[in-house]
Amino acid sequence: MAGDVKFNETMRDAVTHNLIGTKMILNLCKDMKKLEALVHVSTAYAFCQKNELFEKIYPMKATPEEVIRAVETMDDIELEK
């Protein structure tokens, strides 16, 4: 529960704090041999463009890996487009 809830962050900051940070935690957990559970809590407004939300995985236009790659390879102007 350490991601940003500021919805005016730059794309780079939002991806770094929310996506890359979560990926780092998952990688850390893979090495914890006695870990029994990982609880991930997302922001309530992750799909705020929808009027009604269901407890399901919604299709995305890009994979998390593609978004991370964009942040790592594009400059800020390209990224915001």
N, CA and C of each residue as an Amber inpcrd file, in Angstrom:
protein
   243
   0.8430000  -1.1890000   0.0000000   0.0000000   0.0000000   0.0000000
   0.8840000   1.2480000   0.0000000   1.8410000   1.2840000  -0.9220000
   2.7620000   2.4080000  -0.9190000   2.7520000   3.1920000  -2.2170000
   1.7800000   2.9720000  -3.0790000   1.7220000   3.6910000  -4.3490000
   1.1940000   5.0970000  -4.1760000   1.2450000   5.8450000  -5.2620000
   0.7310000   7.2130000  -5.2570000  -0.7830000   7.2290000  -5.3660000
  -1.3810000   8.1760000  -4.7020000  -2.8050000   8.4420000  -4.9030000
  -2.9920000   9.8540000  -5.4520000  -1.9040000  10.4530000  -5.8890000
  -1.9770000  11.7320000  -6.5970000  -2.2750000  11.3900000  -8.0490000
  -3.3150000  11.9460000  -8.5940000  -3.6800000  11.6070000  -9.9560000
  -3.2160000  12.6600000 -10.9540000  -2.2800000  13.5220000 -10.5280000
  -1.7090000  14.5000000 -11.4420000  -0.1990000  14.3130000 -11.5860000
   0.2860000  13.1430000 -11.2250000   1.7120000  12.8290000 -11.3710000
   2.0690000  12.7230000 -12.8460000   3.3450000  12.9010000 -13.1550000
   3.7860000  12.6240000 -14.5150000   3.6790000  11.1240000 -14.7520000
   3.6060000  10.7360000 -16.0070000   3.5290000   9.3060000 -16.3310000
   4.7480000   8.5720000 -15.7670000   5.9180000   9.1710000 -15.8990000
   7.1480000   8.5370000 -15.3950000   7.0680000   8.2940000 -13.8920000
   6.6460000   9.3050000 -13.1430000   6.5500000   9.1500000 -11.6850000
   5.4750000   8.1330000 -11.2990000   4.3260000   8.1890000 -11.9600000
   3.2450000   7.2550000 -11.6380000   3.6700000   5.8110000 -11.9040000
   4.3140000   5.5690000 -13.0410000   4.7590000   4.2120000 -13.3740000
   5.8610000   3.7640000 -12.4190000   6.7870000   4.6490000 -12.1100000
   7.8780000   4.2960000 -11.1960000   7.3500000   3.9510000  -9.8160000
   6.4770000   4.7800000  -9.2870000   5.9770000   4.5680000  -7.9280000
   5.0020000   3.3960000  -7.8280000   4.1210000   3.2620000  -8.8020000
   3.0550000   2.2680000  -8.6990000   3.3690000   0.9380000  -9.3730000
   3.9520000   0.9620000 -10.5380000   4.1790000  -0.2760000 -11.2870000
   5.5550000  -0.8810000 -11.0000000   6.5960000  -0.0790000 -11.1490000
   7.9480000  -0.5920000 -10.9110000   8.1330000  -0.9370000  -9.4360000
   7.5890000  -0.1180000  -8.5540000   7.6800000  -0.4120000  -7.1170000
   7.0150000  -1.7300000  -6.7690000   5.8470000  -1.9880000  -7.3470000
   5.1400000  -3.2570000  -7.1120000   5.9350000  -4.4270000  -7.6650000
   6.5170000  -4.2420000  -8.8530000   7.3320000  -5.3080000  -9.4440000
   8.5330000  -5.6360000  -8.5610000   9.1450000  -4.6110000  -7.9740000
  10.2960000  -4.8360000  -7.0850000   9.8790000  -5.6330000  -5.8490000
   8.7060000  -5.3210000  -5.2970000   8.2050000  -6.0720000  -4.1400000
   7.9630000  -7.5320000  -4.5240000   7.3600000  -7.7720000  -5.6980000
   7.1210000  -9.1480000  -6.1500000   8.4310000  -9.9050000  -6.3200000
   9.4310000  -9.2470000  -6.8780000  10.7360000  -9.8990000  -7.0340000
  11.3540000 -10.2230000  -5.6780000  11.2190000  -9.3260000  -4.7230000
  11.7140000  -9.5780000  -3.3690000  10.9930000 -10.7740000  -2.7490000
   9.6900000 -10.8340000  -2.9270000   8.8910000 -11.9160000  -2.3470000
   9.2750000 -13.2900000  -2.9030000   9.7110000 -13.3220000  -4.1610000
  10.1190000 -14.6010000  -4.7620000  11.2700000 -15.2410000  -4.0000000
  12.1000000 -14.4290000  -3.3560000  13.2490000 -14.9400000  -2.6020000
  12.9120000 -15.2670000  -1.1470000  11.7170000 -14.9690000  -0.7070000
  11.3200000 -15.2210000   0.6840000  10.7090000 -16.6140000   0.7800000
  11.5090000 -17.5620000   1.1640000  11.1050000 -18.9740000   1.1420000
   9.9620000 -19.2860000   2.1080000   9.8200000 -18.5320000   3.1800000
   8.7650000 -18.8140000   4.1620000   7.5670000 -17.8740000   4.0430000
   7.5300000 -17.0780000   3.0140000   6.4120000 -16.1610000   2.8030000
   5.1470000 -16.9620000   2.5230000   4.0920000 -16.6680000   3.2450000
   2.8320000 -17.3880000   3.0660000   1.8220000 -16.6070000   2.2460000
   1.9110000 -15.2890000   2.2490000   0.9240000 -14.5000000   1.4970000
   1.4930000 -13.1210000   1.1850000   1.0390000 -12.5760000   0.0950000
   1.3110000 -11.1940000  -0.2730000  -0.0480000 -10.5610000  -0.5560000
  -0.3450000  -9.4760000   0.1150000  -1.6210000  -8.7920000  -0.0920000
  -1.3290000  -7.4980000  -0.8420000  -1.9150000  -7.3640000  -2.0150000
  -1.7400000  -6.1540000  -2.8180000  -3.0210000  -5.3280000  -2.7280000
  -2.8730000  -4.0600000  -2.4020000  -4.0180000  -3.1600000  -2.3070000
  -3.8460000  -2.1020000  -3.3820000  -4.8150000  -2.0060000  -4.2740000
  -4.7480000  -1.0380000  -5.3600000  -5.5690000   0.1930000  -5.0140000
  -5.3860000   1.2440000  -5.8070000  -6.1950000   2.4440000  -5.5890000
  -7.6350000   2.1820000  -6.0070000  -8.5460000   2.8490000  -5.3780000
  -9.9720000   2.6590000  -5.6640000 -10.3570000   3.2300000  -7.0200000
  -9.5240000   4.0960000  -7.5790000  -9.8930000   4.8000000  -8.8070000
  -9.0880000   4.3370000 -10.0150000  -8.6500000   3.0960000 -10.0030000
  -7.7940000   2.5950000 -11.0790000  -8.5040000   2.6020000 -12.4270000
  -9.8070000   2.4510000 -12.4510000 -10.5660000   2.4720000 -13.6960000
 -11.6620000   3.5180000 -13.5940000 -11.2700000   4.7520000 -13.2670000
 -12.2650000   5.7960000 -13.0040000 -13.0500000   6.2110000 -14.2450000
 -12.6650000   5.7620000 -15.4440000 -13.4300000   6.0950000 -16.6400000
 -14.6720000   5.2190000 -16.7840000 -14.8350000   4.2360000 -15.9330000
 -16.0070000   3.3580000 -15.9760000 -17.0260000   3.8230000 -14.9380000
 -18.3160000   3.7120000 -15.2800000 -19.3800000   4.0780000 -14.3390000
 -19.6160000   2.9970000 -13.2930000 -19.3720000   1.7540000 -13.6690000
 -19.6160000   0.6270000 -12.7760000 -18.4230000  -0.3160000 -12.8670000
 -17.9440000  -0.7780000 -11.7280000 -16.7820000  -1.6660000 -11.6830000
 -17.1750000  -3.0330000 -11.1560000 -16.5320000  -4.0410000 -11.6950000
 -16.7490000  -5.4090000 -11.2460000 -15.4280000  -5.9760000 -10.7480000
 -15.5060000  -6.9860000  -9.9250000 -14.3150000  -7.6110000  -9.3820000
 -13.7730000  -8.5880000 -10.4260000 -13.0050000  -8.0340000 -11.3820000
 -12.4550000  -8.8260000 -12.4650000 -11.2170000  -8.1130000 -13.0080000
 -10.4670000  -8.7960000 -13.8260000  -9.3070000  -8.1970000 -14.4780000
  -9.7760000  -7.6080000 -15.8030000  -9.5460000  -6.3260000 -15.9900000
  -9.9560000  -5.6450000 -17.2040000  -8.8280000  -5.6920000 -18.2330000
  -9.1690000  -5.8320000 -19.5300000  -8.1280000  -5.8570000 -20.5600000
  -7.4260000  -4.4970000 -20.6450000  -6.1490000  -4.5410000 -20.9080000
  -5.3430000  -3.3260000 -21.0120000  -4.7940000  -3.1990000 -22.4300000
  -4.4500000  -1.9870000 -22.8310000  -3.8790000  -1.7500000 -24.1550000
  -2.4040000  -2.1270000 -24.2090000  -1.7490000  -2.1910000 -23.0610000
  -0.3240000  -2.5280000 -23.0070000  -0.0740000  -3.4000000 -21.7840000
   0.9180000  -4.2530000 -21.8770000   1.2960000  -5.0820000 -20.7270000
   2.1080000  -4.2330000 -19.7520000   2.1980000  -4.6530000 -18.4970000
   3.0510000  -3.9190000 -17.5560000   4.4920000  -3.8130000 -18.0500000
   5.0020000  -4.8590000 -18.6650000   6.3740000  -4.8440000 -19.1730000
   6.5480000  -3.7940000 -20.2730000   5.5300000  -3.6470000 -21.1300000
   5.5990000  -2.6380000 -22.1960000   5.5850000  -1.2230000 -21.6160000
   4.8120000  -1.0080000 -20.5780000   4.7490000   0.3070000 -19.9390000
   6.0890000   0.6260000 -19.2750000   6.6620000  -0.3440000 -18.5720000
   7.9660000  -0.1370000 -17.9340000   9.0230000   0.1540000 -18.9960000
   9.0040000  -0.6020000 -20.0930000   9.9710000  -0.3840000 -21.1760000
   9.8300000   1.0210000 -21.7520000   8.5970000   1.5090000 -21.8850000
   8.3770000   2.8650000 -22.3900000   8.9980000   3.8960000 -21.4550000
   8.8110000   3.7190000 -20.1560000   9.3830000   4.6490000 -19.1730000
  10.9150000   4.6150000 -19.2200000  11.4590000   3.4470000 -19.4580000
  12.9170000   3.3040000 -19.4820000  13.5420000   3.8260000 -20.7750000
  12.7760000   3.8960000 -21.8630000  13.3740000   4.2310000 -23.1600000
  12.9100000   5.5570000 -23.7580000  11.7910000   6.1070000 -23.3040000
  11.2780000   7.3590000 -23.8930000  11.6190000   8.5500000 -23.0300000
  11.7300000   9.7220000 -23.6890000  11.8760000  10.9410000 -22.9100000
  10.5080000  11.3780000 -22.4170000  10.4480000  12.3710000 -21.5560000
   9.1870000  12.7620000 -20.9200000   8.1310000  13.2300000 -21.9150000
   8.5390000  13.9200000 -22.9720000   7.5810000  14.4130000 -23.9660000
   6.9360000  13.2520000 -24.7040000   7.7510000  12.2850000 -25.1640000
   7.2130000  11.0990000 -25.8330000   6.2860000  10.3250000 -24.9100000
   6.7110000  10.1850000 -23.6740000   5.9620000   9.3970000 -22.7000000
   4.5870000   9.9890000 -22.4240000   4.4920000  11.2900000 -22.3050000
   3.2090000  11.9280000 -22.0150000   2.2370000  11.8250000 -23.1880000
   2.7680000  11.7040000 -24.4260000   1.8890000  11.5320000 -25.5930000
   1.1930000  10.2060000 -25.5170000
